[in-house]
Amino acid sequence: MILAGAGVMALAGAAALAQPGGGEATAVYWMTADTMSGMGGMMGRGAGSMIGAMMRGGSMGGTARTLRLQLGSSRRAAGTPQAEHLPPAGLQAGQSLPLVSPEAARAVEEAPTAWPKNMERPKGRILIYWGCGEHARPGQPVVIDFESISQGRLPPAFANLAAMRTAMPPSPSRFATYGDWPNQRNSTRIQPGGSLVGEHVVRGNYTPDIRFTVGPNQDFLAPVTLTSSAAAPSAAVPLVWRPVPGARAWLATAMGAGAGGDMVMWTSSETQAMAMGMDHMSDGEIARLVQQRVLMPGSTDRCTVPIEVAHGGRGAMLTLTAFGGESNFSSPVRPARAPAGWHPDWVVKLRTKSTYMGLLGVDMPQMAGEERGDQNGNPPAPKKKKSLFDRAIGGMIPH
């Protein structure tokens, strides 16, 4: 199921890929800051931590923060490329994050293909649902066979993906010199309380000095927290979540195994769109997709997964993503109406989002041992502790 899903994402990526616009700068620096919660929070701390917690009965809760730094410059270094990012102390990641350049020759980046070369081509179908509600709407699901996707034929259900614009970050093939973090030299994990707020300095022998200050409203987003995720008696799954300050839009997705090798895929989009696995987007793109009802507005706090999806997709994985704003810095500061010939010395793009991952129809807080007390505030009665693995399997077995 996961392999087939990856093939679908590759096809979607091929349709959504677009080049960024704007004036050229000597140096382009991207910071991608993600917050993960639920099972995603454990995965962000390493697969070993997640598996160990499941087998020992430990908590599946918690959050993780990840940061990726990518620097591209039109300059060539005199000698070995060297660059570093000096973060604020609040990030709790040390005094310097080295931006390491690839040792090999500039990589040739291939455009996404309809099906990855080394991926097994499964047999079966994809059943595509969309929209929040107790029941799937008329005309659903759209059924697509894997054979069509493996041959690169873009099904009608994917057609409106072509309008989604995704910018490309710096890369070795697009710049004379490139460096990124984390890397083999340094892969310090960001602590759950790490913060981007404060002054940042990027310097090196192939880039101008970059200095900018991140404000409190430009920091990592708060973790996504579901307050209701258990299946209702009807088998539909009402999702309710806490607001995330700074969230501009939301997207919920689910993917599970159907009968006979089929895959069931669902998205909260109100229109027929395969908005699965969407990456960071500009503020303008987020606003456009909210207007077209592909994304839910930032004020949204609930969505019901239809009965047909919850019943048809066994062991479905649920994701709920809050898309944050995009912060841009430059030297000199970009004018309100930048002329066509405006070329800054450097530009910085900071992108944020927060994602929850869990099992569809399973009350993850209860699975994690966070049983709630009664309505009077009394704590729950002690229970024999079970591993999260046992609780997860029990939650997927019909009673």
C-alpha angles and dihedrals in degrees: 000000000000092000091051091047090053089054090052091050090050090054091047091048091053089056096045100045114118138161119248119244132217138084122315120256132197090239130021118194126187126192116191113193119187133180120203130192139173111025087343089063091058092045089053088059092050137285091260092060092051096048092044092051092050094051096042096045093247125150120288090198130090130089138256131204124207130189130192123192122197124180125187125180136181088217124091117223120243095236125338112005112248129179138151141187117225105203129194116269090248091072088069091211101116133267097290137026110200116223102215122203118219111262094214124076117282107297119242105232114211122211114247113276130212091253127013112249098236098039122109113245106231125206122234140061140287116230108203123202131172141182136051120271147096092275135026112257126249113286095035139161108039105209122214126175121226091233091066092051094047089055091053098249110151108224120220090249088067097045098101091053088081089073093058110102118210120180121224119237123222114290139174092257095053101048137048090236129018137182135174146180141251096047143146092283096052129009102158111172118237110242118236088250096045115129134199093205113122140041121332127195127192118186139161147135094277102040137059114248109276119205125174140146125231116213129215092261091055097056130108111302118251115260119273109249123192115210093184126026106137121116117262121232088262089058092245113125116229109202120201123176141178120257116263113214110236095021110142097182144359136219128186122193137175132192126184144153118272130193122296096015094307123143123221115210127181136178131186091233112129090215130058098272133135093225094165123146095000116185130218115303138195120262090252093052092048091051091050094051091047089053090050089048094239088119126038116241118263091251092061116115105171145039132168120225107221122251092242092058097044092046097042100044109066116205090001118188114228124206127185117188131192112201114213130201127277119241121204128194130180145167113259097026111256111257118237088249105026113201120238091256096051109131116175123205090235140352131202126200120194116192127187138187138154125216134191120200127190146128116292113248094011121115097232097189089055091045089054092056095259094127113175124236126232125287091270092062096254114147118252120263114266114267134193107270116244128188118258088242090061092045093048093050091045091051091056096047112090115236 
